[in-house]
C-alpha cells in the first residue's frame, strides 16, 4: 500500500520531470525551427546562446526526477517497453545533437543569418524535432502505465 506522503512525493517529482522535459523540448524545438528556416533574421549563434542554458537547466530537473521516479517503480519501469523506447530515443537525439554540433554547426558563420542552413543541418533539425516529440509521447505512455 502506498501512503499519502509517497503519493504526494511522486506527484511532485512527476511534475518536475514533466516540466523539465517540456522546457528541454521547447528550447530545442525553437532552435531547430530556426535551423529549418523560420525567423531567418534571428542570428543562430545568438539563439544558441539563449536556448542552450535552458537545455542545461532542464536537464537539472529531468535527470534527478527521472532517477527518483525510477527508484519508486524500478521493477515495473525497467521492464517497460515504453521506457526502453524513450531511453533509446533520448540516446538517438543525443547522438543527433553531437552530429549537429561537430558537423553542420562548425560552418554556422556562413549561414548564421538570412542564408538557408545546409541540407545536413536542416535534416538534423527535422530529425531532432521528431525524436523529441517521440520522447515526450513515450514519457506520456510511461506515465499512464505507472502510477503510485
Buried (B, 14 or more C-beta within 10 A) or exposed (E): EEEEEEEEBBEEBBEBBBBBBBBBBBBBBBBBBBBBEEEBEBBBEEBBEEBEEBBEBBBEBBEBBBEBBBEBBEEEBEEBEBBBBBBBBBEBBEEBBEBBEEEBBEEBEEBBEEEEBBEEBBBBBBBBBBBBEBBBBBBEBBBEBBEB
